[in-house]
């Protein structure tokens, strides 16, 4: 199987399981916003954002090493999994000593135990599921995504609707769903056969730590850029506005979801093909198709955003679509930054990933302080948009020193201008007829520019058959 066909195959397998699971979460949005209100929805958002960064710090981002080294046939998979799991458990033991201090933070008061168990179970689940993917159990990894989501939604209905537990019901649902996932994956992949208590290779442990340690501050920087706006909004505007902002991010996250599914398959290809003589052409061809697909999806969401969000959310969230329009462009550049970041992962240049993420994080903090007091939620959305654009530009320049990838810059500029024009229409045009006519025309223009490249994957796979 040639590398293009393998990438397409892995993407389809992952999409079959994960997109359906993510889609279920999206259609549950009306349920969540109705059960939690803006206040509760904002609290849940802040807790989850905090747990994301806590997992990275507590586990020293070892899961990134599990993927990188697990996919490389030079390393023993049992050693990789065992080093990863023992590192996770050690970090969680240390975190247990400090977790009670979370109750001293006003927004987390009363939630310290919930946050600890959320991080504890989530960290182990990530370790197991990512190892399963790196070990080649792609179908199992995809099935687990759907299984976990179904379990999560089932527990949501029980604890939030049946028992009216609110925020705690939401957190308990995630914790129990992750426990179910750990049991399912461990049994299906027979993970115990990969577990080693003694005889772990010190040189491999050192290599894995050298790779993942710079990713801890990198994760913090990404968190600052992508999630800290919720904390700024909570302090400057109030928790209700945080809930509205989180709701506005839900629809743009559709693009992120699809991008993440592709990136999971792409990282596997980027690592296994890293030493190929045609790697630059491979990266260029794939990015050209990738960006076209992302731009078409973004334009499609902007065309339908007002209608979708007014259906998906309760009345108090209904105006979130204007903020979502800006965030859609932001997540486009998030996806592009993630793609170029795969170059660092494949070449084990994790320190460069840190430096580029740091630049965006510093800019994001400055912009949040400056723009939120002036423009409110619009200021937060513009801050994250500008930050991700800057990260992508820096990475686009820097990664060319490693892989001479053709990013089709004129195409990026034209597409971005189209999305900006659509955003102006979404925010500023009140007349319904003019609104949809303008957006429809711009969407068709985006489709004309990008549709040929999006279909190019079929042609490339056929041309490359048997040539690798």
Secondary structure, DSSP 4 states (H G I P E B T S, - for coil): --HHHHHHHHHHHHHHHHHHHHHHHHHTHHHHHHHHHHHHHHHHHHHHHHHHHHHHHHTTTHHHHHHHHHS-TTS-HHHHHHHHHHHHHHHHHHHHHHGGGGGGSGGGTT-HHHHHHHHHHHHHHHHHHHHHHHTT-HHHHHHHHHHHHHHHHHHHIIIIIIS--HHHHHHHHHHHHHHHHHHHHHHHTTGGGG--SS---HHHHHHHHHHHHHHHHHHHHHHHHHTTHHHHHHHHT-HHHHHHHHHHHHHHHHHHHHHHHHHHHHHHHHHHTTT-TTHHHHHHHHHHHHHHHHHHHHHHHHHHHHHHHHHHS-GGGGGGHHHHHHHHHHHHHHHHHHHHHHHHHHTT-HHHHHHHHHHHHHHHHHHHHHHHHHHTHHHHHHHHHHHHHHHHHHHHHHHTTTS-----HHHHHHHHHHHHHHHHHHHH---HHHHHHHHHHHHHHHHHHHHHHHHHHHHHHHHHTTT-
